[in-house]
C-alpha cells in the first residue's frame, strides 16, 4: 500500500513506491475506531489518558465500526440508507 501525504502544498508518496507491496500481502493491522472505551475514573483522572492500566482490544468488522466523522461520511450513510442495502 502506498501512503501519500501533503508536503509543501503538494501530494507526494511518503515512502519508496518502487518497493511497495500489494495490499493483499501487507501484514494485518488494526485501527482504533473509538467505539468502545472502558476505564476506571480514578485512574483516568490521575493519568489523564484512556490508556493507563490494563489495555485490551475488541476486534470489530469494518461494517460494524463505521464512523460518522464528517459530511462525506454522512453522504455515504445517506446513500446506503436510500438503497436500503442489506449488509
C-alpha positions as CSV (number, residue, x, y, z in Angstrom):
1,X,0.0,0.0,0.0
2,X,1.3,3.4,-0.9
3,X,0.9,6.1,1.7
4,X,0.7,9.7,0.5
5,X,0.9,13.0,2.4
6,X,0.9,16.7,1.7
7,X,4.4,18.2,1.6
8,X,4.8,21.9,0.9
9,X,1.4,22.0,-0.7
10,X,1.9,19.0,-3.0
11,X,0.7,15.4,-2.5
12,X,3.7,13.1,-2.6
13,X,4.4,9.5,-1.9
14,X,5.6,9.0,1.7
15,X,7.9,6.1,1.0
16,X,9.7,4.3,-1.8
17,X,6.9,3.4,-4.1
18,X,9.1,1.1,-6.2
19,X,9.3,-1.4,-3.3
20,X,5.7,-1.3,-2.3
21,X,3.7,-4.5,-1.5
22,X,0.2,-5.1,-2.9
23,X,-2.4,-4.6,-0.2
24,X,-3.2,-8.3,-0.1
25,X,0.4,-9.1,1.0
26,X,0.6,-6.5,3.8
27,X,0.8,-7.6,7.4
28,X,-2.7,-7.4,9.0
29,X,-3.0,-4.3,11.2
30,X,-5.9,-2.9,13.3
31,X,-7.1,0.6,13.5
32,X,-8.5,2.1,16.7
33,X,-12.0,3.3,15.9
34,X,-13.1,4.8,19.2
35,X,-16.3,2.7,19.5
36,X,-15.6,1.4,23.0
37,X,-13.6,2.7,25.9
38,X,-13.9,1.2,29.4
39,X,-11.7,2.7,32.1
40,X,-11.6,3.4,35.8
41,X,-12.5,7.0,36.5
42,X,-9.9,7.5,39.3
43,X,-7.1,6.2,37.1
44,X,-8.2,8.4,34.2
45,X,-8.3,11.5,36.4
46,X,-4.8,10.7,37.8
47,X,-3.1,9.8,34.5
48,X,-5.2,11.9,32.1
49,X,-5.2,9.2,29.5
50,X,-7.5,6.4,28.4
51,X,-4.6,4.0,28.1
52,X,-3.4,3.6,31.7
53,X,-3.5,0.3,33.5
54,X,-4.7,-2.8,31.6
55,X,-5.4,-2.2,27.9
56,X,-7.5,-4.8,26.0
57,X,-8.9,-4.9,22.5
58,X,-12.2,-5.9,20.8
59,X,-11.9,-6.6,17.1
60,X,-14.8,-5.4,15.0
61,X,-15.7,-5.8,11.4
62,X,-15.4,-2.7,9.3
63,X,-19.1,-2.5,8.7
64,X,-19.7,-2.6,12.4
65,X,-17.3,0.2,13.2
66,X,-18.1,2.7,10.5
67,X,-17.7,6.2,11.9
68,X,-19.7,9.3,11.1
69,X,-16.9,11.9,11.4
70,X,-17.6,14.4,8.6
71,X,-20.1,15.4,5.9
72,X,-18.7,12.9,3.4
73,X,-19.4,10.0,5.8
74,X,-22.9,11.3,6.2
75,X,-23.4,11.3,2.4
76,X,-22.2,7.7,2.3
77,X,-24.6,6.7,5.1
78,X,-27.5,8.5,3.4
79,X,-26.7,6.8,0.1
80,X,-26.6,3.3,1.7
81,X,-29.9,4.1,3.5
82,X,-31.5,5.2,0.3
83,X,-30.6,2.0,-1.4
84,X,-31.8,0.0,1.6
85,X,-28.7,-2.0,1.2
86,X,-28.7,-5.2,3.3
87,X,-25.2,-5.5,4.8
